[in-house]
């Protein structure tokens, strides 16, 4: 006789990725653990099915070609067709566009000063990493759309600085205008 069950299987467990993914790479792998022999069902912005391996694992490879935010969830289906509760969502943001170069709001050019330090401030993409290069090298995280660096000099001369920013997806801007300090 056929065995019919109304008991729901356990939800699969997502092992990777462990956190929301923001990247400039158009592929995402989702993997985890499941009940051997059952089927893991991926739904959301992509749909796939995979048999859970004898070792109790699953893996999906997802490709997206357009920038945007995507979400996926997983369920496990037993032999009777019963679906588990959802695991997830897995959040994935594809961003392949580099941010604009950081804007410099201060100081105004040209900077001619006998002071031993100079503050360079400007605008940036929130959460981006802003890198100062040239006569000094520093990095800071853009907070509320602004950044600030303090640079020092111990001798007379011409000091040049520029900035780039890298967004959370890993895209790097072109360099800002150069700040020259004499």
N, C-alpha and C positions, 0 to 999 in steps of 0.2 A: 504494500500500500504506500501511497505517496505521503510524505511528511510535509505538513504545512505549518509554518510557524508565524506567529504574530509578534514575537519578541523582536525588538529592533536591535540591529548590530551596534556595537560601539562605533563612535565617530573615529575616523583616522586621526593620527597625531602628526601635525606638521612640524618637522624638525628644521627644515631650511626652506626659505629664509626665515630667520628668527624675528625680524623686524620689517617694517615697511621698507621697500626698496625704491631709491631714487637713483637713476643711472642714465648714462648716455648710450648704453648697450641695449640693442633690441631683442635680446633673448633673456629669458628667466627660467630657472630650474626650481621646481617645487618638489620636495621629497619628504618622506617621513615613514612612519610605521603604520601597519594595518594588520588585519586578521588574515593569515595565509589562506589563499584560495578564494577569498571574496573579491569583489570588484570595487575599485576606487573610482568615483565619478567626480570629475572636475567640472564646475559650472561657473557662470559669470560672464566675463568678457571673452572667454574661450570655453569650448566644451570638448572634453576628451574622456576616455575611459581606459583603465589599465587594471589587469589582474594583479592582485597582491601576490608577491613572490612567496615561495616556500619559506624563505627567511623572514617574512613579515615586513617587507619594505615596498614602497612605491616611489616612482619618480615621473614627473611630467616635464617636458621641455616646451616652453611657450615662446612664440615669436610675434613681436608687434613691430609694425613699420612706421606708425604715425605717433608723433609726440602726443602725450596725454596721460591721464590717470586711468588705471585699470584695477579691477578687483576680481578675485577668484575665491571660490569656496569649494570645499571637498566634502563628500559623503561616502559612506561605504554601503554597498548593496549586497545583501545575502542571497543565498540560493533560491529563496522564496520571493525575491523581488522587493523585500523590505529595505527601506533606506534609513540610515542612521541620522542623527542630528548633524548639523553642519559644523565643520572645522574651518576656521578662518574668520574673517576674510584675510586673504593675502593681498596687500596693497602694493602696487607697482606703478611707478611714474617714469615714463620715458621722456627725457629732455635732451635733445641733441643740439640745441641752440645755445651758442656762447653768449654770456652777458655782454653788455656794452662795457667799454673801458671805464674804470672808476672816474668820477668827476672830481675835480679839485676845487674846493670852495675857499680854502685859505692855505697858504698866503697868496697874495696877489703878486704877480711877476713884475719886474725883476725884484729879487730879494737881495738887498745889500744891507748887511747888518754886522755889527761887531759882537753881537750876542753869541754865547757859546751853545745855545740850543734853539731849535726851531720846531714849531708844531705844524704838521701838515694834516689838514682835515679835508674830508670830501664825502661824496655820495657813492653808494654802492648798492648791490642787490642784497637784500636781507638774507642772512645765513651764509652768504658767500665768504670764502676765505680771501682776504685782501693781502697781497704780497708787495712789500716795498723793496725796490732793488736800486742799484747804482752805488752811491757812496756809502750806503748802509743797507743791511738786509734785515727785515722784520716781517712778521705776519700777524694779522689780527682777524677776528671774525666780525663781519659786518653786523651791527646791531641797529635795528630800527632805521635802516637805510643810510647809516653814516659810519665813517671810520675816522681814526685819529692815530697819528704816529708822532713821536717826539724824537728828533735826531739831534746829535751833538757834534761839535767840531772842537778840536784842541789846537788847531793851527789855522793860519790864513790860507786861503785857496778858493777854488771853485768846486762846489759840491753839487752833484746832479742826482736827482731821484725821480723814479717813475713807479707806477703801480699797475698791477694787473689784478683781476679777481677771478676766482674759480668757484663756480656755483656748486651746490650740493651733488649735482649729477656728474661733476668732473669736467665740465666745459670751461675753458680758460679764455678770457677776453684778450683783446689786443692791449698794448700798453697805453697808459694815460699820457697826457702831455707831460713834458719834463719840468720839474721844479728845479731851477738853478739858484744856488745860494752862494753868495760871495761874501 
